[in-house]
Amino acid sequence: MTKDKTSQPPGERNMYLLITLISYLSTGIVVVLVGYLVIKGSGPLLHSLWEVMPEHDVEPLWQIWLRSMHQVLAVALFALPLGVGAGVYFSEYAPDSFYASKLLDVISNLAEVPPIVYGLFGWGVFSLGWGSGTAFPILVLAFSIWLLPSVIVMTYAALQDVPVSFRRDSLALGATHWQTTYRAVLPYARRNIAAGIFEGMARASGEAAPIIMIAASWPDLGGKTLRVLSYHLYRSVLEFPHTGREQLLGTALLLLVTAVFLQFVAILVRTIQIAPVPSRERRERGR
């Protein structure tokens, strides 16, 4: 039976109205900002996507976007096997001990560290000893180390959500520990793991702080090797604050669309169940 809002105490009703007002106000602000960016940035984005800006000595925006996607994919490919492997170990193989629990707490805290700290780590550990020709690998390493704790925590949480009966029944049927993990546990958790990977890629695509720290090692480089979308937007604001405002809005819109698209893919992966049709041989073996 639904409780009538008019019969609620005045204090509870006022709090409900206040929370509703704040929710609509916050949503309205986001809609207005995104709408302004779409209206003002769509035209400049289409114009600068394929054209070089000679007055700014900047390559076409689509090349910068491709370099950004290259960076995001390289970071994901580097952090994915290490992070998923560590998450599987902590969930399925690590002893249930005080030290393992504290180590997981440390990794969880590392996942909350601001990315600029990892940029400082990349600057101090890698940049000072390597040449400017290794700028992009250093950037990938710094972003991978930043993303690694998040992948570990996400994988561990996804595996912990798998019902215990999956493991118990598989072991009761004679499967080994690894066979249980690989054939019973991981297939159930793979959607959440894949969705977490796409969410991490969305975060990595919009971060500029680590790139700023790493680019400080080579001021003469001009940031061209490291010019991905987020860093390109940062450099453009600093170098051309009074000119090219429309191009800045177009770059910001492309960065927003990229991050939203990756988040949308993560939502689809997490919510849509894709059940492959078993082959005839597999159906026969299942009888």
JONORHU-V126454 format. One line per field, one symbol per residue. ss: DSSP state (~ for helix, > for strand, _ for the rest). phi: phi as a letter, one per 30 degrees, with the letter a starting at -180 (. if undefined). Layout:
ss=???
phi=???
//
This chain:
ss=____~~~__~~~~~~~~~~~~~~~~~~~~~~~~~~~~~~~~~~~~~~~____>____>__~~~~~~~~~~~~~~~~~~~~~~~~~~~~~~~~~____~~~~~~~~~~~~~~___~~~~~~~~~~~~~____~~~~~~~~~~~~~~~~~~~~~~~~~~~~~___~~~~~~~~~____~~~~~~~~~~~~~~~~~~~~~~~~~~~~~___~~~~~~~___~~~_______~~~~~~~~~~~_____~~~~~~~~~~~~~~~~~~~~~~~~~~~________~~~~~~__
phi=.dddddcddeddddddddddddddddddddddddddddddcddedddcdccdcddchbdedddddddddddddddddddddddddddddddcbdddbddddddddddddddcdeddddddddddccddccdddcddeddddddddddeedddddddddddddeddddddddddjddddddddccddedcddddddddddddddddcdceddddddddbdddiiddcdceddddddddddbdcbiddddddddddddddddddddddddddccdccdddddddddddd
//
